[in-house]
Amino acid sequence: MKRFVILATAALLTVCLATTAQTEERKITVTENVAYRNDVGKSTVLDIAEPLFGPQKGRPAILIIHGGGWSAGSKNDMVYRTLMVDYAMKGYVVCNMNYRLVQEAEPPACIEDVRCAIRWMKANADSLGIDPDRIGTFGHSAGGHLSLMAGVAADSKAFRDEADPWKQYDCSVACAVGGAPPTELGRPGIPWGDRKEFWPIGYIGACRTPFLVLQGAEDPVVKPELTDDWVVKMQRAGAFVDYVKVHGPHSVAYDQQLEFTRPAMDAFFARYLKHEDPSVSFEQLKVPDFGGSGHHKAVAVRERSLPDFVVYRPVNIDGAVRRGRGALPVLVFCNGGCMDTSIGYENMLTDIASHGYVVVAIGELQMFAQHDKDRHTPSSLVQRALDWVEAQSIDPVSPYYGKIDAGRIAAAGHSCGGAQVLANAGDRRMKTYLILNAGMGKMTMADANPKSLKNLHGPILYLVGGTGDVAWQNAQTDYKSIKHVPVVLADNTRSGHGGTYGEPHGGDNARMVCAWLDWQLKGRQEPEKLFLGGDLTDYDAWTIQHKNFK
């Protein structure tokens, strides 16, 4: 064994989404080639990185499992060594393991080695200073398969484990991350490829272990459709599976697209291993619609400080601020049906964020639609969102400090959500309004009624979907009755009440919304040709009218 000390600043070794950096000097020790089983040989060794700062007992731990097609690769690969050091600098005890490759021992030997390593960590929990109930796994490619197997098959009777010297300990884990993980082999002719008990696909069910799966949409090695299939089946069965699918090849969790995948890992481990990580402010991350079409690829996150909302934001918010030459404007969004989920609008909201906005949408982050759990929300949540924006913009501890502009806020809502916006129309923090496939007419809904229009104090855009839109007539009535603020009525005559919000990048409706925001919150003059000049060159089957503009 060889042991040495690494001294570095956490900020230098961390890829993180949030901008709050840890800069204090930290030390860790690294001990190499520790045997986790003595009955096999040099293949079954691991390296250990231990923090010399913070609590020295009851710490969370991560087991890293290398890739290489089960026939190559090593814990010595620089990516895994860097990851080991990086997470140790965050306060985790990290073990980086080798296992028997297929030329040395046929599967399931590799699976059994991972199970043995987990048991070894639990058997040595006291000397390692770890909490045996707070161990997570990470692996990429073949290692991703082995990581997921650690989560799904802890109780499986399919593995011999007779030679495991630590078999009196259980091999369950608190969470598991798989990057580009083969959930089934998908190739004929390999004997163990047909053994479902050796693959995550053989364990579909409401597993108690939470998973994070990272997949490249253009992966030529692991078929994305097989990963999609496993994730959907597990989610439908009631398992907790976060899925981050991005444009990229096989190495999305290895050395590609790390701006998406690494922050997702950081948040996932912090949440499920119950570890305070100041470098991330959020609990969960999702990449809808591959991050949008704008210059700043965007993500959806659930912030610890605002758990009942989703924040759609540029993944590199500092870069977006620099490119925009100042703090980003904000859109507060209310959902159709006044429901507590924005998942039906996430393509549009992600796209807006990718053009240099922060969007605060009512409802918890959902990895997949769970409409049986949807609930109605009160209109007062708009005030809560506005309060959060205001507080975060001036809080020096917040990752949004100086990066969101509480003086440039718009509010938008679809259908019943439009009524929620109008119910709060008198709030002076809102500079402009977008009423999507909605209108009051003569009705009362969500604490709003026709008198609410008198509270408007800024320009307002109504967007409807033709005469087939149930809100079409109400929007016409509102448009005629508004006399004191500028108003535009845009009609996508073919879209109907549901609009185009679920289409890639939110479709035409999202482009119209973004143009309005660019005009009203960023002061860009080009959209005037659209809204005041009626230039609908890029908008087929639309009509537009306006009034009260000077």
NORVEN-V900080 format. One record per backbone hydrogen bond with DSSP energy under -1.0 kcal/mol. NH is the residue of the N-H (numbers start at 1). CO is the residue of the C=O. E is the energy in kcal/mol with one decimal. If there is no record, write none. Layout:
[[NH CO E] [NH CO E]]
This chain:
[[4 30 -2.4] [6 28 -3.0] [8 26 -1.9] [11 22 -1.3] [26 8 -2.1] [28 6 -2.3] [29 50 -2.6] [30 4 -3.4] [31 48 -2.8] [32 2 -3.5] [34 46 -3.2] [36 44 -1.6] [44 41 -1.5] [46 34 -2.1] [47 96 -2.4] [48 31 -2.9] [49 94 -2.9] [50 29 -2.8] [52 27 -2.7] [59 129 -2.4] [61 134 -2.6] [62 93 -2.2] [63 136 -2.7] [64 95 -3.3] [65 138 -2.6] [71 68 -1.5] [77 74 -1.6] [81 77 -2.1] [82 78 -2.9] [83 79 -2.2] [84 80 -2.5] [85 81 -2.3] [86 82 -2.8] [87 83 -2.6] [88 84 -1.9] [89 85 -2.1] [91 88 -1.5] [92 87 -2.1] [93 60 -2.3] [94 49 -2.5] [95 62 -2.7] [96 47 -2.5] [97 64 -2.3] [98 45 -2.5] [102 70 -2.8] [104 101 -1.7] [105 101 -2.3] [109 106 -1.7] [112 108 -2.8] [113 109 -2.2] [114 110 -1.7] [115 111 -2.1] [116 112 -2.3] [117 113 -2.6] [118 114 -2.2] [119 115 -2.1] [120 116 -2.8] [121 117 -2.2] [122 118 -1.9] [123 119 -2.8] [124 120 -1.9] [125 122 -1.2] [128 124 -2.3] [129 125 -1.2] [130 125 -2.2] [131 59 -2.8] [134 131 -2.3] [136 61 -2.6] [137 175 -1.6] [138 63 -2.6] [139 177 -1.4] [140 65 -1.1] [141 179 -3.3] [143 140 -2.2] [145 141 -2.1] [146 142 -2.1] [147 143 -2.3] [148 144 -2.5] [149 145 -2.3] [150 146 -1.6] [151 147 -1.1] [152 148 -2.5] [153 149 -2.4] [156 153 -1.6] [164 161 -1.3] [167 164 -1.4] [169 166 -2.4] [174 135 -3.0] [176 210 -1.9] [177 137 -2.5] [178 212 -2.7] [179 139 -2.9] [180 214 -3.7] [193 190 -2.0] [194 191 -1.0] [196 194 -1.2] [198 195 -2.6] [199 196 -1.9] [201 183 -2.2] [202 199 -1.9] [203 200 -2.1] [207 205 -2.4] [211 240 -2.9] [212 176 -2.0] [213 242 -2.8] [214 178 -2.6] [215 244 -2.3] [217 246 -2.9] [218 248 -2.2] [219 216 -1.4] [226 223 -1.2] [227 223 -1.5] [228 224 -3.1] [229 225 -2.1] [230 226 -2.1] [231 227 -2.6] [232 228 -2.7] [233 229 -2.3] [234 230 -2.5] [235 231 -2.7] [236 232 -2.6] [237 233 -1.4] [238 235 -1.4] [239 234 -2.6] [242 211 -3.0] [244 213 -2.9] [246 215 -2.2] [254 251 -1.6] [255 251 -2.2] [256 251 -2.5] [260 257 -1.6] [261 257 -2.3] [262 258 -1.5] [264 260 -1.4] [265 261 -2.0] [266 262 -2.7] [267 263 -2.4] [268 264 -2.2] [269 265 -2.9] [270 266 -2.2] [271 267 -2.1] [272 268 -2.6] [273 269 -2.3] [275 270 -2.1] [280 277 -1.9] [283 302 -3.2] [286 300 -2.5] [291 288 -2.5] [292 289 -1.7] [296 354 -2.6] [298 291 -2.3] [299 313 -2.7] [300 286 -3.0] [301 311 -2.4] [302 284 -2.0] [304 281 -2.2] [306 303 -1.4] [309 306 -1.5] [310 361 -2.5] [311 301 -2.7] [312 359 -2.7] [313 299 -2.4] [315 297 -3.4] [320 316 -1.9] [321 317 -2.2] [322 318 -2.4] [323 319 -2.6] [324 320 -2.4] [326 321 -2.2] [328 403 -2.9] [330 408 -2.5] [331 358 -2.3] [332 410 -2.7] [333 360 -2.7] [334 412 -2.3] [338 335 -1.6] [339 336 -1.4] [340 375 -1.2] [345 342 -2.1] [349 345 -2.7] [350 346 -2.4] [351 347 -1.9] [352 348 -2.5] [353 349 -2.2] [354 350 -2.0] [355 352 -1.5] [356 353 -1.8] [358 329 -2.0] [359 312 -2.8] [360 331 -2.8] [361 310 -3.0] [362 333 -2.1] [363 308 -2.2] [373 370 -2.3] [374 371 -1.0] [377 338 -2.6] [381 378 -1.5] [382 379 -1.6] [384 380 -1.5] [385 381 -2.3] [386 382 -2.3] [387 383 -2.7] [388 384 -2.2] [389 385 -2.4] [390 386 -2.3] [391 387 -2.7] [392 388 -3.0] [393 389 -1.9] [398 395 -1.4] [401 398 -1.4] [402 393 -1.4] [403 400 -2.5] [404 400 -1.2] [405 328 -2.8] [408 405 -1.8] [410 330 -2.6] [411 432 -1.7] [412 332 -3.0] [413 434 -1.8] [414 334 -1.8] [415 436 -2.7] [417 414 -2.7] [418 415 -1.3] [419 415 -1.0] [420 416 -1.6] [421 417 -1.8] [422 418 -2.1] [423 419 -2.2] [424 421 -1.3] [425 422 -1.4] [427 424 -2.1] [430 427 -1.7] [431 409 -3.3] [433 459 -1.9] [434 411 -2.3] [435 461 -3.3] [436 413 -2.7] [437 463 -4.5] [443 440 -2.9] [445 448 -2.5] [448 445 -2.2] [452 449 -2.2] [453 450 -1.3] [454 451 -1.5] [455 452 -1.7] [456 453 -1.3] [460 486 -2.0] [461 433 -2.3] [462 488 -3.2] [463 435 -2.5] [464 490 -2.5] [469 466 -2.2] [472 469 -2.1] [475 471 -2.3] [476 472 -1.9] [477 473 -2.3] [478 474 -2.6] [479 475 -2.6] [480 476 -2.0] [481 477 -1.8] [482 478 -1.7] [487 547 -2.1] [488 460 -2.2] [489 545 -2.7] [490 462 -3.1] [491 543 -2.8] [492 464 -2.8] [493 491 -1.3] [493 541 -1.8] [495 492 -1.8] [496 465 -1.8] [499 496 -1.0] [503 500 -1.9] [506 503 -3.0] [507 504 -1.7] [510 506 -1.3] [511 507 -1.6] [512 508 -2.4] [513 509 -2.4] [514 510 -2.8] [515 511 -2.2] [516 512 -2.1] [517 513 -2.3] [518 514 -2.6] [519 515 -1.9] [520 516 -3.1] [521 517 -2.9] [522 517 -1.1] [524 518 -2.3] [528 525 -1.8] [529 526 -1.6] [531 527 -2.6] [532 528 -2.5] [533 528 -1.9] [535 529 -2.9] [536 534 -1.3] [539 536 -1.8] [543 491 -1.8] [545 489 -1.7] [547 487 -1.9]]
